[in-house]
Each structure stands twice: as structure tokens, then as C-alpha cells.
Amino acid sequence: MKITMNLAEQQSIKKTWIVLQEIKEKIISTYNVDVIIDLPRIPSGIYLQKWLETHNGDADENRIFNERAEIISGLCRKQIIDFEEETKDTVRFTTTEKFDDFCRKIEKKYNALLKAERGKVVVKLPLRTAEKRKSLITRDKNGDYFYNGRRIEMSHETLYCQLFDILFLRCDQSGFISYEEIERELVKREYPESQTTYSRNKRINNAIFNKQQGLFRFAKVNSKRLQNKTPDGRTLIELVRGKGLKLNNQMA
């Protein structure tokens, strides 16, 4: 494909492709092609990194927010997604039957851009109907969580539940989220900001791992404590010492 687009059009293709990838990961993580998507207004992890790369690493939060809003509004106008509602931190929508065809078109244009710029083609964007790996933890439209299809009983007002929510919604493709990102999300949810790195990390770790007051002490599945392990023997929520947390959510 010969590249005839101007710079603004090329940037639009790249940013649309990033948003589509993020939507695809949400679909795959729930193992449900008709899932209601809760897309954060500001990306995190690998998606934030990719977005910053389109600006050579120089873009503030307001600029990213406005650009993503423009992309999402465009998808809605083209009836690629059906808008549901929005909150302070997320936009909620479902995908339509046009989604897969639109992904193919954007993928073709994006790969052509990459080939022209670097001489290589990226991995194909998976379709909604492609084979998917099942996620152990899923979330419904009401914000309730399920472990292997069984509801996790926990109070939404607790710190450990808020942290679990942040970990699930904001982790990157590998399941990792940094302490810094968790702290930013807690502050957005009106928790007091930690005064030191030590107090920040301790608050987060205690809320998840503390045997007397943490997530795995109070969260239950079928009236039994939620265990910090997966059916194949891995750790469900892994402590990455000094860096953050990792959710091992994909079933083997």
C-alpha cells in the first residue's frame, strides 16, 4: 500500500490502532465478544507507552485525554461502538458487528505505515472471533468480580477491593501495574496520598497480602476464602518487590 496520507492522518491511524488494541484486550480478557467495555480515559502500561511514542515521549495527560476522547467519539459516529455511559475515569460501550471489518482496515493502514517507516510489519490485530485464552478473573457491568465464573464476595467500599479493581482495570498486557500508578488511581478515588514511598508500598501490600486484614483474608468465593493461587498452581496476585503488583489472570 502506497502511503499518501499527510502527517495528521498518519497520527490518527496510529492512535486509532492503539485504542483498538486496548479494546481487543478487554474483549479477550473477559472471554466474551459481547462484553461491555470499560475503557480508561487515560491509558496505562504499554498503551500509555505506545501513545507517548506517537508524540516522541512528550504529551501531558490533558492532551492524551482529549485525543482519546476524539478517537472514541469517532468510533461511535461510525457505529463501530455503541456508547453506553461515561464516568470520571472511564467510558463504557459495546462493539458492533462493524468492529471486525474496521479493525482489518485500520490494521492494513497501520502495517503499511510501519513498513514504510521501519521496513517491517507488526503482528496482526486479533479479531473478536479469533481463538482466545480464558481469563481466570472476570468483571461484569456492575463491577462485580468472578473467579473462574464464581462471584467473589467482597465489600466495594474497602481499600482491598478498590486495589483489586485498580489492578484488574489498569494493569498492562503482562498483568503488571506499578506502585506509582496504583497510588495515582487511589488519589483519584479520594484516598489520602501517601507521604513516603515506604508508606505507599506498605499500605498497598498490606491491603492485599496481610493475613489479618488483606484481600485474601476477607474476599470469599462460595463462602470460602479467595486463595492467592490459580488452578495451575501459579500465584494469582504476585508481589514484584519494590516495583508493584502483577495479576496472573490468563488460564493455561
ZICOR-V163804 format. One record per backbone hydrogen bond with DSSP energy under -1.0 kcal/mol. CO is the residue of the C=O (numbers start at 0). NH is the residue of the N-H. E is the energy in kcal/mol with one decimal. If there is no record, write none. Layout:
co:CO nh:NH e:E
co:CO nh:NH e:E
This chain:
co:5 nh:9 e:-2.1
co:6 nh:10 e:-2.4
co:7 nh:11 e:-2.0
co:8 nh:12 e:-2.0
co:9 nh:13 e:-2.1
co:10 nh:14 e:-2.4
co:11 nh:15 e:-2.4
co:12 nh:16 e:-2.3
co:13 nh:17 e:-1.8
co:14 nh:18 e:-2.1
co:15 nh:19 e:-2.5
co:16 nh:20 e:-2.2
co:17 nh:21 e:-2.1
co:18 nh:22 e:-2.4
co:19 nh:23 e:-2.6
co:20 nh:24 e:-2.2
co:21 nh:25 e:-1.7
co:22 nh:26 e:-2.1
co:23 nh:27 e:-2.7
co:24 nh:28 e:-2.6
co:26 nh:31 e:-1.3
co:31 nh:34 e:-1.4
co:36 nh:92 e:-1.9
co:38 nh:90 e:-2.3
co:43 nh:46 e:-1.4
co:44 nh:48 e:-2.0
co:45 nh:49 e:-2.4
co:46 nh:50 e:-2.2
co:47 nh:51 e:-2.6
co:48 nh:52 e:-1.8
co:49 nh:53 e:-1.0
co:51 nh:54 e:-1.4
co:51 nh:56 e:-3.6
co:52 nh:55 e:-1.4
co:54 nh:57 e:-1.5
co:59 nh:63 e:-2.0
co:60 nh:64 e:-2.7
co:61 nh:65 e:-2.3
co:62 nh:66 e:-2.3
co:63 nh:67 e:-2.7
co:64 nh:68 e:-2.2
co:65 nh:69 e:-1.8
co:66 nh:70 e:-2.0
co:67 nh:71 e:-2.8
co:68 nh:72 e:-2.3
co:69 nh:73 e:-2.0
co:70 nh:74 e:-2.1
co:71 nh:75 e:-1.9
co:72 nh:76 e:-2.4
co:73 nh:77 e:-1.9
co:74 nh:79 e:-3.0
co:74 nh:80 e:-1.1
co:75 nh:78 e:-1.4
co:79 nh:95 e:-2.2
co:81 nh:93 e:-2.0
co:84 nh:91 e:-3.4
co:88 nh:40 e:-2.8
co:89 nh:86 e:-2.9
co:90 nh:38 e:-2.8
co:91 nh:83 e:-2.9
co:91 nh:84 e:-1.3
co:92 nh:36 e:-3.5
co:93 nh:81 e:-3.3
co:95 nh:98 e:-1.7
co:97 nh:101 e:-2.1
co:98 nh:102 e:-2.4
co:99 nh:103 e:-2.0
co:100 nh:104 e:-1.9
co:101 nh:105 e:-2.5
co:102 nh:106 e:-2.8
co:103 nh:107 e:-2.2
co:104 nh:108 e:-1.9
co:105 nh:109 e:-3.1
co:106 nh:110 e:-2.8
co:107 nh:111 e:-1.7
co:108 nh:112 e:-2.0
co:109 nh:113 e:-2.5
co:110 nh:114 e:-2.5
co:111 nh:115 e:-2.2
co:112 nh:116 e:-2.3
co:113 nh:117 e:-3.1
co:114 nh:118 e:-1.3
co:126 nh:129 e:-1.4
co:133 nh:250 e:-3.1
co:135 nh:147 e:-3.6
co:137 nh:145 e:-2.4
co:139 nh:142 e:-1.8
co:143 nh:139 e:-2.3
co:144 nh:151 e:-3.2
co:145 nh:137 e:-2.0
co:146 nh:149 e:-1.8
co:149 nh:146 e:-3.5
co:152 nh:219 e:-2.0
co:154 nh:157 e:-1.4
co:157 nh:161 e:-2.0
co:158 nh:162 e:-2.5
co:159 nh:163 e:-2.1
co:160 nh:164 e:-2.3
co:161 nh:165 e:-2.3
co:162 nh:166 e:-2.8
co:163 nh:167 e:-2.3
co:164 nh:168 e:-2.6
co:165 nh:169 e:-2.7
co:166 nh:170 e:-1.1
co:171 nh:174 e:-1.8
co:174 nh:246 e:-2.6
co:175 nh:171 e:-2.6
co:176 nh:244 e:-2.3
co:177 nh:181 e:-2.2
co:178 nh:182 e:-2.6
co:179 nh:183 e:-2.2
co:180 nh:184 e:-2.0
co:181 nh:185 e:-2.4
co:182 nh:186 e:-2.4
co:183 nh:187 e:-1.9
co:184 nh:188 e:-1.3
co:185 nh:190 e:-2.4
co:186 nh:189 e:-1.9
co:195 nh:199 e:-2.2
co:196 nh:200 e:-2.7
co:197 nh:201 e:-2.5
co:198 nh:202 e:-2.2
co:199 nh:203 e:-2.1
co:200 nh:204 e:-2.8
co:201 nh:205 e:-2.7
co:202 nh:206 e:-1.8
co:203 nh:207 e:-1.1
co:204 nh:208 e:-3.4
co:205 nh:209 e:-1.5
co:206 nh:214 e:-1.6
co:207 nh:215 e:-1.3
co:209 nh:213 e:-2.2
co:213 nh:216 e:-1.6
co:213 nh:217 e:-1.4
co:214 nh:218 e:-2.9
co:218 nh:225 e:-3.0
co:219 nh:152 e:-3.6
co:220 nh:223 e:-1.5
co:223 nh:220 e:-3.5
co:226 nh:228 e:-1.8
co:229 nh:232 e:-2.3
co:233 nh:229 e:-2.5
co:235 nh:247 e:-3.0
co:237 nh:245 e:-2.1
co:239 nh:242 e:-2.6
co:239 nh:243 e:-2.4
co:242 nh:178 e:-2.3
co:243 nh:239 e:-2.5
co:244 nh:176 e:-2.5
co:245 nh:237 e:-3.3
co:246 nh:248 e:-1.3
co:248 nh:135 e:-3.4
